[in-house]
Amino acid sequence: METKIPFYNLLNMFLTGLIFTGCCIILFNSQISAFIELDFFKPINEINFSLETIITVCFCAIIYEIGFIINRIGSLLGDILIKIKFIPFFDDYKKLNESKKQFPIIEILSREYAVSRTSMTLFLLLTTISCIQGKWIFIIFLLVLTVVFYISMRKHAKKIVDLLKT
């Protein structure tokens, strides 16, 4: 049996993890620099190509896993937003599957909803970390992005619910 990771998942998880990691490097720049300058890392300057490759592959796997974790946190957050009625929801999965045949766009809307949910969660987490670091300009920027993706998520959910009610 051949197992494939869908391109959407690979891209969504990897990019989410990469953005999170990149922003954390910006937010914790001085701490990361101090950490890298420790005596422990001095022998790493003599790394050969095969070890660099292993480190790069491990780093990519870690980035993907971070993106996956953020995606799962987003799923939980989405459930909470649905429960408190901040996001419209239609929980008849039989009707959903039947409607996918009639309205193929539901599949795309569902995917876009999930991407927006993951992005909203990413920027909400980064906003929280920025608050801890006291980076106020970054906080405002990330908070705006969080709101933009919340609105996008809500819009996609509403379109799905409206299609299911027809």
N, C-alpha and C positions, 0 to 999 in steps of 0.2 A: 504494500500500500504506500503510495507516494503522498507525502505531506507537504503542502505548500503554505507559505505565509502570504496572504493576499497583499498585493502592492499597496492598497489603501492602508492596511494595518501597519505595514512596514514604514511607510511614509509618515503616517499619523503619529505613531509611537516614537519613531526616530527623531522626527523634527521637533516634537514636543520635548523630548529629553534633551535634544541639542540646544533648544532655546532656553530651557530651564538651567542647564549646565552653564551655558554662556552667560546668562544673567547672574548666576551665582558667582561666576568668576569675576564679573564686574563688581558685584556687591561686596565680595570678600577678597578683593584684590590684595590688600596689604597682608591679610592673614595667609593667603595662598603663597604669596612671595616669600614670607617668613618661613613657611613650612617647607617650601622647595629648597631654600638655602640651608636647611639643616645638614649636619655632617652625614646623616644617614644617606642622603641622596648624592653625595660627592662621587662615589664609585659608579653611579649611573651615567656619568659623562662619558664613560668608555664603553657604552652599549654597542653591541654589534647589530647588524641589519636584522637578523632573525629575531632577536629579542625586541627590537623596535616594532617589528611586525606583530609579535604576540601582544605587546602592550597596546598597540593600536586596535587590534581586534577586541581585546578585553575592554578598552575604553568605549568602543562602539557598542558592545554588548551591554555595558553599564548604562550608556545613554538610552538605548532601546528600553531597558528595564525601568529606568526612571520614567520614561514616557508612558510605559505600560501601567506603572503604579499611579501616575497622575490620571490616566484614563479611567482606572478603576475607582479612584477617589471621585472623579467626575460623575461616574455612574451612581455612586451613593448620594452625592450632592444633588444630582438630577432627581433622584427618588424623593429626597427631602423637599425640593422645590415643587414637585408634583403634589406631594402630600399636603403642603401648606397652600396649594392652589396658586403658586406663582407661575406655573407652567401648565398650559392646558394638556389634558391627557384623555385618551380613549382606550380603555383596557379590554376591548373585545378582540382578542388575537385571531379568532376565527374570521371575523369580519375584516381584520387587517390583511390576512393572507388572501382572502377572496378579492379584496379591493386592489391588491397589488397586480392582479391580472387585468382588472378594468382600468386602473390608473398606474402605469409603470413608473410614473414620476415619484410615487411614494417611496420607492427604493432609494432614489437620489435624495429626496427630502430627509429621509431617515438617516442617511449617511452624513448629510450636511448638519443635521441636528447633533449627531454624535461628535462631529469635528468641532462644532461651536461649543458644545458642552465641555469637551476636553480643553479647548483653548480658554474658555472662561475659568475653568478650574486652575489651569496653568497660571494665568495672570492673577487670579485671586491668591494663590500660594505665593507668587512672587511679590505681590503687594504686602502680604503679611510679613515676609522675610525683609522687605524693604523698610517696613515700619520698625522692626526690631533693630535694623541697622541705622535708622534715622535718615534715610536718603529721601528727602521730601519731594524733590522734583521727580524722581523715579517713581515714588508712590503715586503722585498725581497721574503721571503717564500710564502706569499699570492699572490704576483704578478706572481710568477712561476706557482702556482696552477691555477690562473685565465687564464693564457696563455694555460696551459695544457687542461683545460676544454673548452676553446674557440676552440682549434684545434680539440678536440673530437666532439664538436657540429658541426663544419664545416664538419668533415669527415662523420658524420651520415647524415647530410643534403645532402651532395654530393651523397652518396649511394642511398638515397631516390630519388633524382632527376634523377640519372642515371637509376634506375629501371623504373621510370615513362616514360622516353624517349624511352624505348624499345617497 
